[in-house]
Amino acid sequence: MDSTGLKLCGSGEWLEEKHDNKRRRAWRMLHLGIDADAGRIVVSALTDRDVDDGSQVGPLLDQVDGPVPSVTGDGAYDRTASRL
């Protein structure tokens, strides 16, 4: 499991960059679960930027059909309240 930030851009984004118009950008977090053996994404969740990674362990695991033999993630996913 891991996550990355995504900047949301509108249709006029290039005009704002060109004319140096600075404004606050909208961000979202994309949380992914990958099957390490197959090398493919098997679960995902798109959340607001203020949602912590550890809170997404349960919702990501709920998307998996069948048993999950192991889960690996960085320290941001390590919480005592997780369902691991």
C-alpha positions as CSV (number, residue, x, y, z in Angstrom):
1,M,0.0,0.0,0.0
2,D,1.1,3.5,-0.7
3,S,-0.4,6.9,-1.6
4,T,0.5,9.9,-3.7
5,G,-0.9,13.5,-4.0
6,L,-2.7,14.6,-7.1
7,K,-3.1,18.2,-8.1
8,L,-6.5,18.9,-9.7
9,C,-6.3,21.1,-12.7
10,G,-9.0,22.8,-14.6
11,S,-9.3,23.6,-18.3
12,G,-7.7,27.0,-17.8
13,E,-4.7,25.8,-15.9
14,W,-2.2,26.6,-18.7
15,L,-3.5,30.2,-18.9
16,E,-2.9,30.7,-15.2
17,E,0.6,29.3,-15.4
18,K,1.3,31.4,-18.5
19,H,0.2,34.7,-16.8
20,D,1.6,33.8,-13.4
21,N,-1.7,33.9,-11.7
22,K,-1.2,32.1,-8.4
23,R,-4.1,30.6,-6.6
24,R,-4.6,27.8,-4.2
25,R,-4.8,24.5,-5.9
26,A,-7.0,21.6,-5.0
27,W,-5.3,18.4,-4.0
28,R,-6.5,14.8,-3.5
29,M,-4.7,11.7,-2.2
30,L,-4.8,8.5,-4.2
31,H,-4.2,5.4,-2.0
32,L,-3.2,2.2,-3.9
33,G,-2.8,-1.5,-3.1
34,I,-0.7,-3.5,-5.5
35,D,-0.4,-7.2,-5.9
36,A,3.4,-7.6,-5.7
37,D,3.5,-10.9,-7.5
38,A,1.4,-9.7,-10.5
39,G,2.6,-6.1,-10.4
40,R,-0.8,-4.7,-10.8
41,I,-3.1,-2.3,-8.9
42,V,-5.9,-4.3,-7.1
43,V,-7.5,-1.7,-4.9
44,S,-7.7,2.1,-4.8
45,A,-9.2,5.0,-2.9
46,L,-9.4,8.7,-3.7
47,T,-9.7,10.9,-0.7
48,D,-9.3,14.5,0.4
49,R,-5.8,15.6,1.2
50,D,-6.4,15.8,4.9
51,V,-7.3,12.0,5.2
52,D,-4.4,10.1,6.8
53,D,-3.0,7.0,5.2
54,G,-3.6,4.7,8.2
55,S,-7.3,5.3,8.1
56,Q,-7.5,3.8,4.6
57,V,-6.1,0.4,5.4
58,G,-9.5,-1.0,6.3
59,P,-11.4,0.4,3.3
60,L,-8.6,-0.8,0.9
61,L,-8.7,-4.3,2.5
62,D,-12.5,-4.4,2.2
63,Q,-12.1,-4.2,-1.6
64,V,-10.1,-7.4,-1.7
65,D,-12.0,-10.7,-2.5
66,G,-10.4,-13.5,-0.5
67,P,-7.6,-13.7,2.0
68,V,-4.7,-11.3,2.0
69,P,-1.5,-13.1,3.1
70,S,0.5,-10.0,3.9
71,V,0.4,-6.2,3.8
72,T,3.3,-3.9,3.4
73,G,3.2,-0.1,3.6
74,D,5.4,2.8,4.7
75,G,5.3,4.2,8.2
76,A,2.2,6.4,7.4
77,Y,0.1,3.3,7.3
78,D,1.4,2.0,10.6
79,R,-1.3,2.6,13.2
80,T,-2.5,0.6,16.2
81,A,-6.1,1.2,15.2
82,S,-5.6,-0.5,11.8
83,R,-7.3,-3.8,11.1
84,L,-4.0,-5.6,10.3
